[in-house]
Amino acid sequence: MSPTGRTQRCSAAHARTRLEHARAFRQVADLVEDAGPEFASAAAAVAVLAGVAACDAACCKALGRRSRGPDHHEAEGLVRQVEPGGKVAATALRRLLDLKDAAHYGLFDVSGSDLRTAIRQADKLVTFAEVIVAR
């Protein structure tokens, strides 16, 4: 067990695959968001998946490992190690993961404000991963 939780080795090829997943999840979030406010929780849930996949991509490329622990917040410590931009990305991931429970398991719909926050954080993380994977 590392200081950032359980990890799994991964390669630059895995990074490209996870980046493609992140982009796809982000596109689906837009489609679901456009379906109407009753789909806000589903759109936010897919935005969370986009952010997690983006962090996997960046970590695989820069560190050769990704977070695989049961607590997604463990990934924050790992992504923080990625340079440049890891500290900002870790903050975006934390904000996104803070919405995860409400989006995935909540008894009430995610608010429009929370959905916009989820989309914004997912966008930051996908852009971050694109920069890292392109190196």
C-alpha positions as CSV (number, residue, x, y, z in Angstrom):
1,M,0.0,0.0,0.0
2,S,1.4,3.3,-1.0
3,P,0.8,6.6,0.8
4,T,-1.8,7.4,-1.8
5,G,-3.6,4.1,-1.5
6,R,-3.7,1.0,-3.6
7,T,-2.4,1.5,-7.1
8,Q,-2.1,-0.4,-10.4
9,R,0.7,-0.2,-12.9
10,C,-0.3,1.2,-16.3
11,S,1.3,2.4,-19.5
12,A,1.1,5.3,-22.0
13,A,-1.2,3.1,-24.1
14,H,-3.5,2.7,-21.1
15,A,-3.3,6.5,-20.6
16,R,-4.6,7.0,-24.2
17,T,-7.4,4.5,-23.7
18,R,-8.5,6.2,-20.4
19,L,-8.3,9.6,-22.1
20,E,-10.7,8.3,-24.8
21,H,-13.0,7.1,-22.0
22,A,-12.9,10.4,-20.3
23,R,-13.8,12.2,-23.5
24,A,-16.6,9.8,-24.2
25,F,-18.0,10.2,-20.7
26,R,-17.8,13.9,-21.0
27,Q,-19.7,13.9,-24.3
28,V,-22.4,11.6,-22.8
29,A,-22.7,14.1,-19.9
30,D,-23.6,16.8,-22.4
31,L,-26.2,14.6,-24.1
32,V,-27.8,13.7,-20.8
33,E,-27.7,17.3,-19.5
34,D,-29.5,18.4,-22.7
35,A,-32.3,15.9,-22.0
36,G,-33.6,18.1,-19.3
37,P,-33.4,18.9,-15.6
38,E,-34.8,15.6,-14.5
39,F,-31.6,14.0,-15.8
40,A,-29.3,16.3,-13.8
41,S,-28.2,13.4,-11.4
42,A,-27.4,11.1,-14.4
43,A,-25.4,13.9,-16.2
44,A,-23.5,14.6,-13.0
45,A,-22.8,10.9,-12.5
46,V,-21.3,10.6,-16.0
47,A,-19.3,13.8,-15.4
48,V,-17.8,12.1,-12.3
49,L,-16.8,9.2,-14.5
50,A,-15.2,11.5,-17.0
51,G,-13.1,13.2,-14.3
52,V,-11.9,9.8,-12.8
53,A,-11.0,8.5,-16.2
54,A,-9.1,11.7,-17.0
55,C,-7.1,11.4,-13.7
56,D,-6.3,7.8,-14.6
57,A,-5.0,8.9,-18.0
58,A,-2.8,11.6,-16.5
59,C,-1.4,9.3,-13.8
60,C,-0.8,6.5,-16.2
61,K,1.2,8.7,-18.5
62,A,3.1,10.7,-15.9
63,L,3.6,8.2,-13.1
64,G,3.1,4.7,-14.7
65,R,0.3,3.9,-12.1
66,R,-3.2,4.8,-11.3
67,S,-5.3,4.7,-8.2
68,R,-7.3,1.5,-7.7
69,G,-8.4,1.8,-4.0
70,P,-12.0,1.6,-2.9
71,D,-12.0,5.3,-1.8
72,H,-11.8,7.5,-4.9
73,H,-10.5,10.3,-2.8
74,E,-7.2,8.4,-2.6
75,A,-6.6,9.3,-6.2
76,E,-6.3,12.9,-5.2
77,G,-2.9,12.3,-3.6
78,L,-1.7,10.4,-6.7
79,V,-2.8,13.0,-9.2
80,R,-1.3,15.7,-7.1
81,Q,2.1,14.2,-8.0
82,V,1.7,14.8,-11.7
83,E,3.5,17.9,-13.0
84,P,2.6,20.3,-14.3
85,G,-0.8,21.0,-12.9
86,G,-1.3,18.1,-10.5
87,K,-2.2,20.3,-7.5
88,V,-5.0,22.1,-9.4
89,A,-6.2,18.8,-10.8
90,A,-6.4,17.2,-7.4
91,T,-8.6,20.1,-6.2
92,A,-10.9,19.7,-9.2
93,L,-11.0,15.9,-8.5
94,R,-11.9,16.5,-4.9
95,R,-14.7,18.9,-5.9
96,L,-16.0,16.4,-8.4
97,L,-15.9,13.5,-6.0
98,D,-17.7,15.5,-3.3
99,L,-20.7,15.4,-5.7
100,K,-20.3,11.7,-6.5
101,D,-22.5,10.3,-3.7
102,A,-25.4,12.7,-4.5
103,A,-25.1,12.0,-8.2
104,H,-24.7,8.2,-8.0
105,Y,-26.7,7.3,-4.9
106,G,-28.7,10.3,-3.7
107,L,-32.4,10.3,-2.9
108,F,-32.8,13.8,-4.4
109,D,-31.9,15.1,-7.8
110,V,-28.6,17.0,-8.2
111,S,-29.2,20.7,-8.4
112,G,-28.5,22.7,-11.6
113,S,-25.7,24.5,-9.7
114,D,-24.1,21.2,-8.7
115,L,-24.4,19.8,-12.2
116,R,-22.7,22.9,-13.6
117,T,-19.9,22.4,-11.0
118,A,-19.5,18.8,-12.0
119,I,-19.3,19.6,-15.7
120,R,-16.8,22.4,-15.0
121,Q,-14.5,20.1,-12.9
122,A,-14.8,17.3,-15.4
123,D,-13.7,19.8,-18.2
124,K,-10.7,20.9,-16.1
125,L,-9.6,17.3,-15.6
126,V,-10.1,16.2,-19.3
127,T,-8.1,19.2,-20.4
128,F,-5.4,18.4,-17.8
129,A,-5.2,14.8,-19.0
130,E,-5.0,15.9,-22.6
131,V,-1.9,18.0,-21.9
132,I,-0.2,15.3,-19.9
133,V,-1.0,12.5,-22.3
134,A,0.2,14.6,-25.3
135,R,3.7,15.0,-23.7
